[in-house]
Structures are given as C-alpha cells and as structure tokens.
Amino acid sequence: MKIAQVSPLFESVPPKLYGGTERVVSYLTDAQLDLGHEVTLFASGDSKTRGRLVSAAPEALRLKGCVDPFAYHFVQLQQVMNMAYQFDVIHFHTDYFHFPMSKQASYTHVTTLHGRLDMPELRSLYTSFKTIPVVSISYNQRRALPQANWAGNVYHGLPENLYPVGDGNGGYAVFIGRFSPEKRPDRAIEIARRAGLRIKLAAKIDKNDQEYFKTIVEPLLSQPHVEYIGEVGEDEKAALLGGAKVMLFPIDWAEPFGMVMIEAMACGTPVVAFGHGSVPEVLDHGKTGFIVSSVDDAVDAVHRIDTISRATCRRIFTERFTSMRMAKDYVYLYEHQLDEGRRIDLPLPSGDPENKITNVLSA
C-alpha cells in the first residue's frame, strides 16, 4: 500500500524533545515501513525517516521561532494535494486544516485527532464536515463530538524495544509532561511529599502556561524533595522512568490518550493516575498501577505501589501498546476505507479482551 503520513510542522519527526503527535507519526511511519508498505512523510525538513520525506519548512517551527506557522502548513497542504494521486490513502495528523479541500476531493483519507475536542467551537465544525472520516485515540475522546464521522479508534503505540525495563531502584516518583494546569504538577509534588518520596520533574513550559508556572509551580520547586530536570530526550527519559518507583499522572482534565503512561509501562514502572479521560482505557487498575480520585487516594496508592509487578507492566505494554500493533490497526482501517468507502468502527483485531471500553463508555 502507498501511504502518505501528514505531520504537523511544529516539531520534527521524531521530535528532538517534547512533541507527542510527531513522535506517534514517527513510530507509525517506521512500523508501516517494516510491514512492507511504501510511506511518504510530509514533515519539517529536519525530520528523519526511512521513507520519502517531503518538506514545507526547512526545520521545526517551534525551534525556528516562526511568526506565522499557518503559512507553512498551507504550503504543506498544497504539496499533499499536488501529490495525492500517488497514494492509496492519505493519513492526516493536522487537525481540520485540510477539511474544506478533502471534503471536495476523491482521494481516500483519514484524520487522527490527537488533541482535546471539548471546545465549543468544534461542535459546528464537525457538524459541517460530518463526512470527513476521523479516528479517535481513546473512546473517551469522542464524548465531546458524538456527531463526528468516527471511522475507528486506534490507541498509540511505542516501538517494543524503545525502552529497557528498569528496576525502579532510584526510589523516587517521576512526573513527565507539561507544566500546565490540566497536568497538575503541583498535585504530583504534593502527593510525593505526603508519600515520603523524592520527585523528579521533567517538563516543558509552553508560552500559554508561563503564568501558571511562575505563580503555582515555580515556588514549589525549592522544596527539598523536588528536583526539576527540564525537557528530556528519549535516552534520558528511559533512564528517568526506569529508575522511578512510580510515575505520577495526576491530571485534571479529559486526557485524550497520555503517551507517558505507556512509556512508563514499557519501562516496567507502575502509574498512579487520576481517572479522567483515557486513563481507565489505558491503565489496568491493580495490574499496571492504580486509578485514583483524590490526593489521599493517590498517597495510599503510592504506599501500595510495590504490590504492582514491573514484569506485568511490561507484559501488558507489549500486548496492547506497541507501534507494530498500532500500524496494523491503521492498515486494517485504511483497507476498510478503501473498500468502497465503507465506514467501520472498532473492535480492531487487537480487540478489547477484558471489555474495558464498554465499561468506560457506560460509566
């Protein structure tokens, strides 16, 4: 199959530091190449791929300090349109930028929605473009837009051997992500303090979150149990997660997926997470960590974290969240989109053996 993967231009593929969507695109592209497909990657010029690379911007826009990123994205869209006849399917990861053109076009396409969908402005948009086939990354993500044309649900995945299994002997808690109100690093610091653990924080500070960081988070970083590391790359992340006793994910919003949860699982590190968004779909309560609803519950869960088997965390990761499983699920979805435009919905071949999805949707 000839596949086009269209990535945002804000980060390279793969990203040099933080960049969840671009990392997923990188892992998906590599895995589909390994399956024998012909993949063209539309991404920034500093991206690395074994497939064909087509670039609308010489380097990642965040690093470039671009004033108008939409200009580059519209150049990219024109590149895709010019080459559309070369592909069996075009897989967009760029939100709704292409919707007006794709609605009129005859090519086969799907769009994975990587971000939050609970903004009221999106309701009319997805009603207007209800023929555009879109893919969720968790079933919970769909709740905000039931009117969208959901063609499938595919969970993110990581290369199976990307991270080694760690022993957790560092004896600390870890927080990885963004310093933002919805990620609640302040809550992670409090949980670690009350549980009697040191905590290491590796996080990005977006421009929109600088006030939150200055007023809420920065004053907490001087506490003796806190170590702020900054953004980390893959090698640093592997050591950081592998040495951690527990990964804290105390979110305060409907997380669409949460890559860091499966990164921790890949390292054998159990997760304590608040049960918002995708968390009940990704974590197996009592097997890969604990799902909690309060700081008190989280502290208690950290005290019980040694009851979680690191080997079990790793095993469940390999069963459910590898990039090869992700790639096969997407190819399955593409094939059904090509089959006379017939819509499908999951379950995909990877299935849902423990009926977790039904439980989540009926909660």
For each residue, the residues with C-beta under 8 A, 3 or more apart:
1: 37 38 88 89 331 334 335
2: 37 38 40 86 87 88 89
3: 32 37 38 39 40 87 88 89 90 91 334
4: 39 40 42 80 83 84 86 87 89 90 91
5: 25 28 29 32 39 40 41 42 43 51 91 93
6: 42 76 80 90 91 92 93 94 98
7: 13 21 22 25 41 42 43 44 47 93 94
8: 11 21 22 73 93 94
9: 43 44 56 57 60 61 69 72 73 76
10: 19 22 60 61 62 69
11: 8 15 16 18 19 21 22 44 60 62
12: 15 16 19 22 43 44 46 47 48 59 60 63
13: 7 22 25 26 29 41 43 44 47 48 49
14: 19 22 23 26 27 47 48
15: 11 12 18 19 22 23 60
16: 11 12 19 60 63 233
17: 204 231 232 233
18: 11 15 178 204 231
19: 10 11 12 14 15 16 22 23
20: 23 24 114 259
21: 7 8 11 24 25 93 114 115
22: 7 8 10 11 12 13 14 15 19 25 26 43
23: 14 15 19 20 26 27 259
24: 20 21 27 28 93 112 114 156 259 326
25: 5 7 13 21 22 28 29 41 43 93
26: 13 14 22 23 29 30 47 48 49
27: 14 23 24 30 31 157 158 159 323 326
28: 5 24 25 31 32 157 323 326 327 330
29: 5 13 25 26 32 33 39 41 49 51
30: 26 27 33 34 49 50 159 323
31: 27 28 34 35 157 159 323 324 326 327
32: 3 5 28 29 35 37 39 327 330 331
33: 29 30 36 37 39 50 51
34: 30 31 324 327
35: 31 32 324 327 328 331
36: 33
37: 1 2 3 32 33 331
38: 1 2 3 51
39: 3 4 5 29 32 33 49 51 52
40: 2 3 4 5 51 52 53 54 83 86 87
41: 5 7 13 25 29 47 49 51 52 53 54
42: 4 5 6 7 54 55 56 76 79 80
43: 5 7 9 12 13 22 25 47 49 53 54 55
44: 7 9 11 12 13 47 55 56 57 58 59 60 61
45: 53 55 57 58 59
46: 12 58 59 60 63
47: 7 12 13 14 26 41 43 44 53 55
48: 12 13 14 26
49: 13 26 29 30 39 41 43 52 53
50: 30 33
51: 5 29 33 38 39 40 41
52: 39 40 41 49
53: 40 41 43 45 47 49
54: 40 41 42 43 79 83
55: 42 43 44 45 47 58
56: 9 42 44 72 73 75 76 79
57: 9 44 45 60 61 64 66 72 75 76
58: 44 45 46 55 64
59: 12 44 45 46 63 64
60: 9 10 11 12 15 16 44 46 57 63 64
61: 9 10 44 57 64 66 69 72
62: 10 11 65 66
63: 12 16 46 59 60
64: 57 58 59 60 61
65: 62
66: 57 61 62 69 72
67:
68: 71 72
69: 9 10 61 66 72 73
70: 73 74
71: 68 74 75
72: 9 56 57 61 66 68 69 75 76
73: 8 9 56 69 70 76 77 94 97
74: 70 71 77 78 97
75: 56 57 71 72 78 79
76: 6 9 42 56 57 72 73 79 80 94
77: 73 74 80 81 94 97 98 101
78: 74 75 81 82
79: 42 54 56 75 76 82 83
80: 4 6 42 76 77 83 84 90 98
81: 77 78 84 101 105
82: 78 79
83: 4 40 54 79 80 86 87
84: 4 80 81 87 90 105 107
85: 107
86: 2 4 40 83
87: 2 3 4 40 83 84 90 107
88: 1 2 3 108 334 338
89: 1 2 3 4 107 108 109 110 334 337 338
90: 3 4 6 80 84 87 107 108 109 110
91: 3 4 5 6 109 110 111 112 330 334
92: 6 98 102 109 110 111 112
93: 5 6 7 8 21 24 25 111 112 114
94: 6 7 8 73 76 77 97 98 111
95: 111 113 114 115
96: 99 111 125 129 132
97: 73 74 77 94
98: 6 77 80 92 94 101 102 109 111
99: 96 102 103 125 129 132
100: 103 104
101: 77 81 98 104 105
102: 92 98 99 105 107 109 132
103: 99 100 129 131 132
104: 100 101
105: 81 84 101 102 109
106:
107: 84 85 87 89 90 102
108: 88 89 90 334 337 338 341
109: 89 90 91 92 98 102 105 133 337
110: 89 90 91 92 133 134 135 151 152 330 333 334 337
111: 91 92 93 94 95 96 98 132 133 134 135
112: 24 91 92 93 134 135 137 154
113: 95 117 134 135 136 137 141 256
114: 20 21 24 93 95 137 256 257
115: 21 95 256
116: 119 141 144 253 254 256
117: 113 122 141 142 144 145 256
118: 144 254
119: 116 122 144
120: 123
121: 124 125
122: 117 119 125 126 144 145
123: 120 126 127 145 147
124: 121 127 128
125: 96 99 121 122 128 129
126: 122 123 129 130 134 145 147 148
127: 123 124 130 147
128: 124 125
129: 96 99 103 125 126 132
130: 126 127 147 148 149
131: 103 149
132: 96 99 102 103 111 129 149
133: 109 110 111 149 151 337 343
134: 110 111 112 113 126 148 149 150 151
135: 110 111 112 113 150 151 152 153 154 330 333
136: 113 139 141 142 150 152 153 154 256
137: 112 113 114 141 153 154 155 156 256 257 278
138: 141 142 153 155 256 257 277 278 281 282
139: 136 142 153 281 357 360 361
140: 143 254 256 277 278 280 281 360
141: 113 116 117 136 137 138 144 254 256 257 277 278
142: 117 136 138 139 145 146 148 150 153
143: 140 146 254
144: 116 117 118 119 122 141 254
145: 117 122 123 126 142 148
146: 142 143
147: 123 126 127 130
148: 126 130 134 142 145
149: 130 131 132 133 134 343
150: 134 135 136 142 153 345
151: 110 133 134 135 333 337 343 344 345
152: 110 135 136 329 333 344 345 346 348
153: 135 136 137 138 139 142 150 345 346 348
154: 112 135 136 137 326 329 330 333 346 348
155: 137 138 257 281 282 320 321 326 329
156: 24 137 257 259 262 321 326
157: 27 28 31 262 321 322 323 324 325 326 327
158: 27 162 163 259 262 263 266 317 321 322 323
159: 27 30 31 162 322 323
160: 318 322 323 324
161:
162: 158 159 234 238 266
163: 158 237 238 241 242 263 266 267
164: 238 242 267
165: 242 266 267 268 310 311 314
166: 238 239 241 242 243 244 267 268 269 310
167: 242 243 268 310
168: 171 242 243 244 245 268 269 310
169: 243
170: 243 244 245
171: 168 197 198 245
172: 192 197 198 199 200 227 243 244 245
173: 188 191 192 195 197 198 199 200 244 245 246 247 248 302
174: 199 200 201 202 240 241 244 246 247 248 264 269
175: 185 188 189 199 200 201 202 203 247 248 249
176: 201 202 203 232 237 240 241 247 260 263
177: 180 183 185 203 204 249 260
178: 18 183 203 204 205 206 209
179: 183 185 201 203 204 205 209 212 213 217
180: 177 183 206 208 209 212
181: 184 209 212 216 252
182: 251 252 253 255
183: 177 178 179 180 203 250 251 252
184: 181 187 188 250 251 252 274
185: 175 177 179 188 189 201 203 217
186: 189 190 216 217 220
187: 184 190 191 250 252 295 298
188: 173 175 184 185 191 192 199 201 248 250
189: 175 185 186 192 193 199 201 220 223 225 226
190: 186 187 193 194 295
191: 173 187 188 194 195 248 250 272 295 298 299 302
192: 172 173 188 189 195 197 198 199 225 226 248 302
193: 189 190 196 199 223 225
194: 190 191 295 299
195: 173 191 192 299 302 303
196: 193
197: 171 172 173 192 225 245 246 302
198: 171 172 173 192 225 226 227
199: 172 173 174 175 188 189 192 193 225 226 227 248
200: 172 173 174 175 227 229 240 244
201: 174 175 176 179 185 188 189 221 226 227 228 229
202: 174 175 176 229 230 231 232 236 237 240
203: 175 176 177 178 179 183 185 228 230 231
204: 17 18 177 178 179 231
205: 178 179 209 210 213
206: 178 180 209 210
207: 210
208: 180
209: 178 179 180 181 205 206 212 213
210: 205 206 207 213 214
211: 214 215
212: 179 180 181 209 215 216 217
213: 179 205 209 210 216 217 218
214: 210 211 217 218
215: 211 212 218 219
216: 181 186 212 213 219 220
217: 179 185 186 212 213 214 220 221
218: 213 214 215 221
219: 215 216 222
220: 186 189 216 217 223 226
221: 201 217 218 226 228
222: 219 226
223: 189 193 220 226
224:
225: 189 192 193 197 198 199
226: 189 192 198 199 201 220 221 222 223
227: 172 198 199 200 201
228: 201 203 221
229: 200 201 202 232 236 240
230: 202 203
231: 17 18 202 203 204
232: 17 176 202 229 236 237 240
233: 16 17 236 237
234: 162 237 238
235: 238 239
236: 202 229 232 233 239 240
237: 163 176 202 232 233 234 240 241 263
238: 162 163 164 166 234 235 241 242 267
239: 166 235 236 242 243
240: 174 176 200 202 229 232 236 237 243 244
241: 163 166 174 176 237 238 244 247 263 264 267 269
242: 163 164 165 166 167 168 238 239 267 268 269
243: 166 167 168 169 170 172 239 240
244: 166 168 170 172 173 174 200 240 241 247 264 267 269
245: 168 170 171 172 173 197 269 305
246: 173 174 197 269 270 271 272 289 302 305
247: 173 174 175 176 241 244 260 261 264 269 270 271 272 289
248: 173 174 175 188 191 192 199 271 272 273 298 302
249: 175 177 258 260 261 271 272 273 274 279
250: 183 184 187 188 191 272 273 274 295 298
251: 182 183 184 255 258 273 274 276 277 279
252: 181 182 183 184 187 274 276
253: 116 182 276 277
254: 116 118 140 141 143 144 276 277 278
255: 182 251 258 276 277 278 279
256: 113 114 115 116 117 136 137 138 140 141 277 278
257: 114 137 138 141 155 156 278 282
258: 249 251 255 261 262 273 277 278 279 282
259: 20 23 24 156 158 262 263
260: 176 177 247 249 263 264
261: 247 249 258 264 265 271 273 279 282 283
262: 156 157 158 258 259 265 266 282 317 321
263: 158 163 176 237 241 259 260 266 267
264: 174 241 244 247 260 261 267 269 270 271 289 313
265: 261 262 268 269 271 288 313 314 316 317 321
266: 158 162 163 165 262 263 314 317 321
267: 163 164 165 166 238 241 242 244 263 264 313 314
268: 165 166 167 168 242 265 310 311 313 314
269: 166 168 174 241 242 244 245 246 247 264 265 310 313
270: 246 247 264 288 289 290 305 308 310 313
271: 246 247 248 249 261 264 265 283 288 289 290
272: 191 246 247 248 249 250 289 290 292 298 301 302 305
273: 248 249 250 251 258 261 279 283 289 290 291 292
274: 184 249 250 251 252 279 291 292 293 298
275: 279 280 291 292 293
276: 251 252 253 254 255 279
277: 138 140 141 251 253 254 255 256 258
278: 137 138 140 141 254 255 256 257 258 281 282
279: 249 251 255 258 261 273 274 275 276 282 283 291
280: 140 275 283 285 291 356 359 360 363
281: 138 139 140 155 278 356 357 360
282: 138 155 257 258 261 262 278 279 321
283: 261 271 273 279 280 288 289 291
284: 287 288 289 316 354 356
285: 280 289 290 291
286: 290 308
287: 284 308 309 312 313 316
288: 265 270 271 283 284 308 312 313 316 317
289: 246 247 264 270 271 272 273 283 284 285 301 305 308 313
290: 270 271 272 273 285 286 297 298 301 304 305 308
291: 273 274 275 279 280 283 285
292: 272 273 274 275 297 298 300 301
293: 274 275 297
294: 297 298
295: 187 190 191 194 250 298 299
296: 299 300
297: 290 292 293 294 300 301
298: 187 191 248 250 272 274 290 292 294 295 301 302
299: 191 194 195 295 296 302 303
300: 292 296 297 303 304
301: 272 289 290 292 297 298 304 305
302: 173 191 192 195 197 246 248 272 298 299 305
303: 195 299 300
304: 290 300 301 307
305: 245 246 270 272 289 290 301 302 308
306:
307: 304
308: 270 286 287 288 289 290 305 312 313
309: 287 312 313
310: 165 166 167 168 268 269 270 313 314
311: 165 268 314 315
312: 287 288 308 309 315 316
313: 264 265 267 268 269 270 287 288 289 308 309 310 316 317
314: 165 265 266 267 268 310 311 317 318
315: 311 312 318 319
316: 265 284 287 288 312 313 319 320 321
317: 158 262 265 266 288 313 314 320 321 322
318: 160 314 315 321 322
319: 315 316
320: 155 316 317 325 350
321: 155 156 157 158 262 265 266 282 316 317 318 325 326
322: 157 158 159 160 317 318 325 326
323: 27 28 30 31 157 158 159 160 326 327
324: 31 34 35 157 160 327 328
325: 157 320 321 322 328 329 350
326: 24 27 28 31 154 155 156 157 321 322 323 329 330
327: 28 31 32 34 35 157 323 324 330 331
328: 35 324 325 331 332 349 350
329: 152 154 155 325 326 332 333 348 349 350
330: 28 32 91 110 135 154 326 327 333 334
331: 1 32 35 37 327 328 334 335
332: 328 329 335 336 348 349
333: 110 135 151 152 154 329 330 336 337 344 348
334: 1 3 88 89 91 108 110 330 331 337 338
335: 1 331 332 338 339
336: 332 333 339 342 343 344
337: 89 108 109 110 133 151 333 334 341 342 343 344
338: 88 89 108 334 335
339: 335 336 342
340:
341: 108 337
342: 336 337 339
343: 133 149 151 336 337
344: 151 152 333 336 337
345: 150 151 152 153
346: 152 153 154 352 357
347: 350 351 352
348: 152 153 154 329 332 333 351
349: 328 329 332
350: 320 325 328 329 347
351: 347 348
352: 346 347 355 356 357 358
353:
354: 284
355: 352 358 359
356: 280 281 284 352 359 360
357: 139 281 346 352 360 361
358: 352 355 361 362
359: 280 355 356 362 363
360: 139 140 280 281 356 357 363
361: 139 357 358
362: 358 359
363: 280 359 360
